[in-house]
Amino acid sequence: MNAAFLLTAVTLTLYLLVGSRQEEKKLLACYGEQYRKYQGLVPGLIPRPWRYISRQQAEEILDMKKKTS
């Protein structure tokens, strides 16, 4: 590993971490409580095969918007 590679790795890591947080804020502002519920059910950056939402859970989240409209 040389300095250029290390700098690139650190920069990209920070970009992904900061960028993902900004994206989460945008999604919360846009979708509100629906997205907050989705966040609680699925992992963030690191996928875990045992944490996923079922079709029923997805439909419940989508129905939240219909109930508030």
Secondary structure, DSSP 8 states (H G I E B T S, - for coil): --HHHHHHHHHHHHHHHHHHHHHHHHHHHHHTHHHHHHHHHS-SSS--TT----HHHHHHHHHHHHHH-
